[in-house]
Amino acid sequence: MRWTHYLAIGTLSLTLAACTTSPTGRSQLTLVSDAQLNQMGAQAFEQYQQDLPAANAAAQRYAQCVADALVAELPDNQRDQNWQIRVFESEQANAFALPGGYMGVNTGLLEVAENQDQLAAVVAHEIAHVLARHANERVSTETATKMGLSVLSSASGLQGAGGQQLMGALGLGAQYGILLPFSRSHESEADVIGLQLMADAGFDPRASLALWENMSAAGGGQPPAWMSTHPSHGQRIGGLQAQMDSALARYQQAGQRPSCARP
């Protein structure tokens, strides 16, 4: 079993070498090249545009106006990414961000977000996912988890049906004990970064609370928080409230107030 010992050491060394820091100061594991992920993001965004119908021009101008105001507040090295946003015709109140700065918003979300400030809370949150390299971290965490389970399986000599059953249980434990909570931490971190960004851009950060109250009213039942990839609406609102004093101070210091016409 000596080779598994060396494999484990190699995996640990790789993990330590790939540690970076998020915008909030949290340690991250990033094993994948950003260039590779950005290319994958561009391909996925192209596929989205082929598969989903585009919204009307007024909705697109509205989302673009909000996105432009937010991106303008980013440092030069972050603002120069190929930021793009598209609005898709879909009743689902959803939005997404892909590596490389590609974002999508559904028309169903425009119904829930009642004004430009609430939409800015959504778009700023998606921009935050990109800034914090959450896609890289997510892929890297899943890769490291699978490598760890593989090493454990080989080192323990788990063979046959009993071994497969045990490895399945370990995999389930990794899913709920590592991967899902990690995703929830991404969402909470994106909420904080997005709240600061929208305030800096002159959007009222208090609108983020109203947005999630609207989402809670429209969303119906949710799975238990420990089984979800997202915090509960109540958890999100509580986290935003904890950061609100700081965000309001940034909002008061912002040098502009955007004016994006809701269609």
Phi, psi and chi 1 to 4 in degrees:
 res  aa     phi    psi   chi1   chi2   chi3   chi4
   1 MET       -    6.9  -63.7 -163.7  -59.3      -
   2 ARG   -61.0  -35.9 -178.8  174.4  -64.7  -86.8
   3 TRP   -63.8  -32.0   69.9  -88.6      -      -
   4 THR   -70.4  -31.0   59.0      -      -      -
   5 HIS   -63.1  -46.2  174.0   70.7      -      -
   6 TYR   -66.5  -35.4  -70.8  124.2      -      -
   7 LEU   -63.8  -41.4  178.3   57.8      -      -
   8 ALA   -63.0  -42.3      -      -      -      -
   9 ILE   -63.3  -41.2  -68.0  175.3      -      -
  10 GLY   -63.2  -40.6      -      -      -      -
  11 THR   -63.6  -44.0  -58.2      -      -      -
  12 LEU   -62.1  -41.7  177.0   61.0      -      -
  13 SER   -63.1  -42.1  -60.8      -      -      -
  14 LEU   -62.7  -41.7  178.8   62.6      -      -
  15 THR   -62.2  -46.9  -61.6      -      -      -
  16 LEU   -64.0  -37.1  -66.8  174.7      -      -
  17 ALA   -69.8  -22.6      -      -      -      -
  18 ALA  -102.0   14.5      -      -      -      -
  19 CYS   -77.9  131.4  -77.5      -      -      -
  20 THR  -130.0 -175.3   56.4      -      -      -
  21 THR  -126.5  135.6  -56.9      -      -      -
  22 SER   -78.7  169.4   77.6      -      -      -
  23 PRO   -59.6  -21.3  -27.9   36.8      -      -
  24 THR   -93.8    2.9   64.1      -      -      -
  25 GLY    91.3    8.1      -      -      -      -
  26 ARG   -82.6  138.2 -178.6  177.0   55.0   80.5
  27 SER   -68.3  140.7  -64.6      -      -      -
  28 GLN  -130.0  154.4  -63.8  177.6  -68.3      -
  29 LEU  -109.3  116.3  176.6   65.7      -      -
  30 THR  -130.2  100.2   50.7      -      -      -
  31 LEU   -96.1  -14.3  -59.4  174.0      -      -
  32 VAL  -105.5  145.6 -174.3      -      -      -
  33 SER   -70.3  136.1  104.1      -      -      -
  34 ASP   -61.7  -35.6  -73.9  -27.8      -      -
  35 ALA   -61.4  -41.3      -      -      -      -
  36 GLN   -65.4  -44.1 -178.1 -179.6    5.8      -
  37 LEU   -66.8  -37.3  -80.3  177.6      -      -
  38 ASN   -62.8  -38.8  -68.9  -10.0      -      -
  39 GLN   -64.6  -41.5 -177.6  179.4    9.2      -
  40 MET   -64.7  -37.4  -66.8  169.7   62.4      -
  41 GLY   -63.5  -41.1      -      -      -      -
  42 ALA   -64.2  -41.1      -      -      -      -
  43 GLN   -65.7  -42.8  -67.1  171.2  -11.2      -
  44 ALA   -65.1  -38.3      -      -      -      -
  45 PHE   -65.9  -39.7 -167.0   57.2      -      -
  46 GLU   -62.3  -39.8 -179.3   64.5   28.5      -
  47 GLN   -66.6  -40.6 -168.6   63.0   50.4      -
  48 TYR   -55.9  -45.4  -93.8  109.5      -      -
  49 GLN   -68.7  -26.0  -66.0 -180.0   83.4      -
  50 GLN   -79.0  -33.2  -66.7  177.6   11.2      -
  51 ASP   -89.0  -28.4  -66.2  -16.6      -      -
  52 LEU  -113.5  138.9  -62.7  176.0      -      -
  53 PRO   -70.2  142.9   24.3  -32.3      -      -
  54 ALA   -79.5  147.5      -      -      -      -
  55 ALA   -75.3  175.3      -      -      -      -
  56 ASN   -71.1  168.4   59.7   48.1      -      -
  57 ALA   -64.5  -34.2      -      -      -      -
  58 ALA   -64.7  -42.1      -      -      -      -
  59 ALA   -64.7  -39.0      -      -      -      -
  60 GLN   -65.5  -42.4  179.3   60.8   41.6      -
  61 ARG   -63.1  -38.2  -75.0 -165.6  -61.0  -89.6
  62 TYR   -62.5  -51.4  177.4   46.3      -      -
  63 ALA   -63.9  -39.0      -      -      -      -
  64 GLN   -64.5  -40.2 -168.9   69.5   56.9      -
  65 CYS   -60.4  -45.8  176.9      -      -      -
  66 VAL   -64.5  -46.0  169.9      -      -      -
  67 ALA   -62.8  -41.3      -      -      -      -
  68 ASP   -62.4  -41.2  -73.0  -14.0      -      -
  69 ALA   -64.2  -36.9      -      -      -      -
  70 LEU   -72.9  -46.6  -67.3  166.1      -      -
  71 VAL   -62.3  -32.2  170.1      -      -      -
  72 ALA   -62.0  -21.2      -      -      -      -
  73 GLU   -88.2   -5.3  -66.7  -56.5  -51.2      -
  74 LEU   -78.5  152.0  -60.7  177.5      -      -
  75 PRO   -59.6  159.6  -21.0   31.6      -      -
  76 ASP   -55.1  -44.4  -70.5  -16.6      -      -
  77 ASN   -68.6  -21.8   63.1  -35.1      -      -
  78 GLN   -94.2  -33.1  -63.2  171.6  -23.0      -
  79 ARG   -68.1  -26.0 -171.8  169.7   59.5 -117.0
  80 ASP   -80.1    1.1  -70.5  -17.4      -      -
  81 GLN   -64.4  165.2  -72.6 -163.5   68.8      -
  82 ASN   -83.7   64.8 -174.9   27.3      -      -
  83 TRP   -65.8  127.6  -65.2  100.8      -      -
  84 GLN  -139.7  144.1  -64.6 -173.5   39.8      -
  85 ILE  -135.9  139.3 -171.5  167.5      -      -
  86 ARG  -131.8  146.3  -63.4  -70.4 -177.5  -88.0
  87 VAL  -106.0  129.2 -177.5      -      -      -
  88 PHE  -112.9  144.8  -61.2  102.3      -      -
  89 GLU   -76.3  105.1  -77.8  -73.1   -9.3      -
  90 SER  -160.4  139.1  172.6      -      -      -
  91 GLU   -75.2  -16.4  -65.2 -178.7   -5.0      -
  92 GLN   -68.0  129.7  -69.8 -174.9  -30.9      -
  93 ALA   -80.3   83.8      -      -      -      -
  94 ASN  -144.2  158.1 -161.2   15.0      -      -
  95 ALA  -147.0  163.1      -      -      -      -
  96 PHE  -149.5  161.7   66.3   84.1      -      -
  97 ALA  -135.0  142.9      -      -      -      -
  98 LEU  -122.8  153.4  -62.1  168.8      -      -
  99 PRO   -54.7  141.4  -24.1   33.8      -      -
 100 GLY   100.3   -7.5      -      -      -      -
 101 GLY    94.8   22.5      -      -      -      -
 102 TYR   -96.2  126.0  -53.6   97.7      -      -
 103 MET  -130.4  149.5  -62.6  176.0  -72.0      -
 104 GLY  -134.0  144.3      -      -      -      -
 105 VAL  -132.4  134.7  175.7      -      -      -
 106 ASN   -88.5  150.3  -70.4  -11.7      -      -
 107 THR   -61.8  -28.2   51.1      -      -      -
 108 GLY   -60.8  -32.9      -      -      -      -
 109 LEU   -73.3  -32.5 -173.6   56.3      -      -
 110 LEU   -64.1  -25.8  -62.9 -174.3      -      -
 111 GLU   -73.8  -35.4  -63.9  -62.8  -39.5      -
 112 VAL   -77.6  -40.6  175.7      -      -      -
 113 ALA   -79.4  108.8      -      -      -      -
 114 GLU   -82.4  -13.4  -62.8  174.7  -17.7      -
 115 ASN  -154.6  178.5   52.5   50.4      -      -
 116 GLN   -63.2  -32.6   65.7  166.5    8.8      -
 117 ASP   -69.7  -39.3  -61.2  -67.0      -      -
 118 GLN   -68.2  -39.1  -68.8 -174.9   23.5      -
 119 LEU   -65.3  -37.7  179.1   58.8      -      -
 120 ALA   -61.6  -34.4      -      -      -      -
 121 ALA   -61.2  -38.8      -      -      -      -
 122 VAL   -69.7  -51.2  175.7      -      -      -
 123 VAL   -66.0  -39.9  178.1      -      -      -
 124 ALA   -63.4  -38.0      -      -      -      -
 125 HIS   -61.0  -42.8  173.6   94.1      -      -
 126 GLU   -68.7  -40.2  -60.9  -55.8  -27.3      -
 127 ILE   -59.4  -39.0  -70.5  174.3      -      -
 128 ALA   -61.9  -37.6      -      -      -      -
 129 HIS   -57.9  -40.9  -82.6  -53.6      -      -
 130 VAL   -70.1  -46.1  178.4      -      -      -
 131 LEU   -59.1  -38.3  -63.4 -179.4      -      -
 132 ALA   -86.5    2.6      -      -      -      -
 133 ARG    57.0   40.8  -56.2  171.4   73.8 -161.6
 134 HIS   -66.5  -33.8  -75.5  161.3      -      -
 135 ALA   -63.4  -42.8      -      -      -      -
 136 ASN   -61.9  -44.6 -165.7  -34.3      -      -
 137 GLU   -65.2  -39.4 -166.9  174.9    4.3      -
 138 ARG   -64.2  -48.4  178.9   69.7  171.3  176.3
 139 VAL   -62.2  -42.1  170.1      -      -      -
 140 SER   -65.8  -39.8  -61.3      -      -      -
 141 THR   -65.9  -43.4  -57.7      -      -      -
 142 GLU   -63.3  -40.6  -68.0 -178.3   -8.7      -
 143 THR   -63.7  -46.0  -60.2      -      -      -
 144 ALA   -64.9  -37.3      -      -      -      -
 145 THR   -64.4  -45.1  -59.6      -      -      -
 146 LYS   -63.8  -38.9  -69.5  176.2 -179.0  177.1
 147 MET   -64.0  -41.2  -70.6  173.8   65.5      -
 148 GLY   -64.4  -42.2      -      -      -      -
 149 LEU   -65.4  -36.7  -70.3  174.6      -      -
 150 SER   -65.2  -43.4  176.8      -      -      -
 151 VAL   -62.1  -43.6  169.7      -      -      -
 152 LEU   -62.5  -41.2  177.4   60.8      -      -
 153 SER   -62.9  -44.5  175.3      -      -      -
 154 SER   -68.7  -42.9  -61.1      -      -      -
 155 ALA   -67.2  -32.7      -      -      -      -
 156 SER   -89.5   -7.4  -57.2      -      -      -
 157 GLY    63.0   37.8      -      -      -      -
 158 LEU   -76.6  107.0  -65.1  174.1      -      -
 159 GLN  -125.5  162.0  -54.9  -67.0  -26.2      -
 160 GLY    76.7 -174.5      -      -      -      -
 161 ALA   -64.1  -40.2      -      -      -      -
 162 GLY   -62.6  -42.3      -      -      -      -
 163 GLY   -66.0  -39.3      -      -      -      -
 164 GLN   -64.5  -38.7  -69.1  176.4   -0.1      -
 165 GLN   -63.9  -42.3 -175.7  176.3   11.3      -
 166 LEU   -65.4  -43.2  178.2   56.3      -      -
 167 MET   -64.1  -33.9  -72.0  -53.2  -62.8      -
 168 GLY   -63.1  -41.1      -      -      -      -
 169 ALA   -65.6  -40.0      -      -      -      -
 170 LEU   -64.3  -39.3  -70.9  171.4      -      -
 171 GLY   -63.4  -39.9      -      -      -      -
 172 LEU   -65.1  -39.4 -171.5   64.0      -      -
 173 GLY   -62.8  -38.9      -      -      -      -
 174 ALA   -65.3  -38.8      -      -      -      -
 175 GLN   -61.4  -49.5  174.9   74.3    0.9      -
 176 TYR   -87.3  -21.9  -70.4  118.6      -      -
 177 GLY   -94.8  -21.7      -      -      -      -
 178 ILE  -124.0  -57.0  -59.4  174.7      -      -
 179 LEU   -71.1  -48.6  -58.5 -176.2      -      -
 180 LEU   -66.1  -47.2  -68.0 -175.9      -      -
 181 PRO   -58.8  -34.4  -26.5   36.6      -      -
 182 PHE   -61.4  -41.1 -138.6  104.0      -      -
 183 SER   -65.7  -37.6 -177.4      -      -      -
 184 ARG   -64.1  -37.1  -71.2 -162.1  -63.2  -88.6
 185 SER   -65.5  -34.6   75.6      -      -      -
 186 HIS   -61.6  -45.9  -72.4  174.4      -      -
 187 GLU   -62.5  -44.1  -69.2  -61.6  -40.8      -
 188 SER   -65.4  -39.5  -63.0      -      -      -
 189 GLU   -66.3  -41.3 -174.8  172.4   54.0      -
 190 ALA   -64.2  -33.0      -      -      -      -
 191 ASP   -61.4  -44.6  -77.8  -16.1      -      -
 192 VAL   -67.1  -49.1  172.0      -      -      -
 193 ILE   -63.8  -42.7  -62.3  170.0      -      -
 194 GLY   -64.2  -38.3      -      -      -      -
 195 LEU   -62.2  -42.7 -171.0   69.6      -      -
 196 GLN   -65.6  -41.4  -64.6  170.8  -11.1      -
 197 LEU   -65.7  -45.3  176.8   58.4      -      -
 198 MET   -65.2  -35.3   69.6  179.0  -67.1      -
 199 ALA   -66.4  -42.8      -      -      -      -
 200 ASP   -61.9  -31.8  -70.1  -16.7      -      -
 201 ALA   -83.1   -4.0      -      -      -      -
 202 GLY    93.3   11.8      -      -      -      -
 203 PHE   -91.3  141.2  -65.8  104.0      -      -
 204 ASP   -68.9  114.4 -170.1  -19.9      -      -
 205 PRO   -66.3  -20.5   24.2  -34.0      -      -
 206 ARG   -63.8  -20.2  -69.5  166.9  -67.7 -166.4
 207 ALA   -66.2  -22.6      -      -      -      -
 208 SER   -64.4  -35.5   62.7      -      -      -
 209 LEU   -67.1  -44.5  -58.5  175.9      -      -
 210 ALA   -63.1  -38.1      -      -      -      -
 211 LEU   -59.1  -48.6  169.3   72.7      -      -
 212 TRP   -72.9  -25.1  -76.1  105.7      -      -
 213 GLU   -66.6  -40.8  -71.7  169.2   -4.4      -
 214 ASN   -64.1  -43.1  -65.9  -11.7      -      -
 215 MET   -62.1  -39.5  -68.2  -72.7  -77.5      -
 216 SER   -63.9  -41.0 -179.2      -      -      -
 217 ALA   -68.3  -33.0      -      -      -      -
 218 ALA   -91.2  -16.3      -      -      -      -
 219 GLY   -85.6  -21.1      -      -      -      -
 220 GLY    71.6 -151.7      -      -      -      -
 221 GLY   -70.6  150.9      -      -      -      -
 222 GLN  -127.4  152.7  -68.0 -179.5  -67.2      -
 223 PRO   -68.1  162.4   26.2  -35.0      -      -
 224 PRO   -54.8  145.6  -22.4   32.3      -      -
 225 ALA   -56.2  -36.6      -      -      -      -
 226 TRP   -71.0  -15.5   66.2  -87.3      -      -
 227 MET  -102.1    3.4  -70.1 -173.4   65.3      -
 228 SER  -106.9  151.3  173.3      -      -      -
 229 THR   -82.8   -4.6   58.8      -      -      -
 230 HIS  -126.6  149.5  -69.1   61.1      -      -
 231 PRO   -62.7  158.3  -16.1   28.7      -      -
 232 SER   -67.2  161.6   69.1      -      -      -
 233 HIS   -58.6  -40.5  -64.2  -38.2      -      -
 234 GLY   -63.2  -40.2      -      -      -      -
 235 GLN   -64.2  -39.9  -72.1  171.5  -28.3      -
 236 ARG   -65.6  -45.4  -59.6 -167.4   91.9  140.6
 237 ILE   -61.9  -42.3  -69.6  172.1      -      -
 238 GLY   -61.7  -42.6      -      -      -      -
 239 GLY   -64.1  -39.8      -      -      -      -
 240 LEU   -67.4  -40.6  -69.4  166.1      -      -
 241 GLN   -61.2  -36.2  -73.2  173.9  -31.3      -
 242 ALA   -64.7  -25.0      -      -      -      -
 243 GLN  -102.2    1.5  -59.6  -70.2  -32.0      -
 244 MET   -69.1  -38.8 -166.7   54.8   62.3      -
 245 ASP   -59.2  -45.2  -72.4  -13.5      -      -
 246 SER   -64.2  -41.5  172.8      -      -      -
 247 ALA   -65.8  -38.6      -      -      -      -
 248 LEU   -65.9  -35.8  -76.2  172.3      -      -
 249 ALA   -63.6  -41.2      -      -      -      -
 250 ARG   -66.2  -39.0  -60.8  172.3   79.7  123.4
 251 TYR   -61.6  -42.2  173.7   59.1      -      -
 252 GLN   -66.6  -29.1  -64.8  -60.2  -31.6      -
 253 GLN   -85.9  -11.4  -65.8  172.4    1.8      -
 254 ALA   -61.9  141.1      -      -      -      -
 255 GLY   -87.6    3.3      -      -      -      -
 256 GLN  -150.9  163.6   68.0  -76.4  -36.4      -
 257 ARG  -130.4  104.6  -67.6  -71.0 -173.9  -93.2
 258 PRO   -60.1  156.6  -21.2   33.4      -      -
 259 SER  -135.2   92.1  179.4      -      -      -
 260 CYS  -110.7  119.7  -59.9      -      -      -
 261 ALA   -76.4  119.5      -      -      -      -
 262 ARG   -75.8  128.3 -173.7  172.7 -172.5  -99.8
 263 PRO   -70.1      -   23.7  -31.6      -      -
